[in-house]
């Protein structure tokens, strides 16, 4: 059985610009909806589900770097990685597939001119949605949360802040708001626009 890779590790590899080939094996229709930037595509999903290697039997892939196979939920990509491993390719499947990738995130501190105030931006890698944790004097405000509550709670705790306010700036067409969930989990005041 081939190896697996989690979204955090893959995100780190991409951030560090490590040599890796991401091979999206989903159908043309699924890939057209969204994909990991820079990934290659081989429409092998249906054939793999039927137990046939299809195009993966002959697809040429670099052998000087790992190949990460990707499908919707990480099951068929495991089969793809197994087939590639049989060919002598260093292959691994993305655990949880694109579903997991949609929740992958990273953070970065945003420079401010306000002494004593820190702003941490959280970015959903797969979707590009942004949210913020603004902290000062032991308290934090979370703006536009789209990640699970424990992510924001963890960021706040790491900086010595307690989440006191949660704000949704507008209705979001591009993500499901987690503002109510975060406010309930932390006891924070929920702030919503009129």
Secondary structure, DSSP 8 states (H G I E B T S, - for coil): --EEE-HHHHHHHHHTT--EEEEE-S-HHHHHH---TT-EE---HHHHHTT--GGGGT----SSSEEEEE-SSSSHHHHHHHHHHHTT--EEEETTHHHHHTT-EEEEEE--SSTT-EEEEEEETTT--EEEEEEETTEEEEES--S-HHHHHHHHHHTT-EEEEEEE-S--SSS---HHHHHHHHT-EEEE--
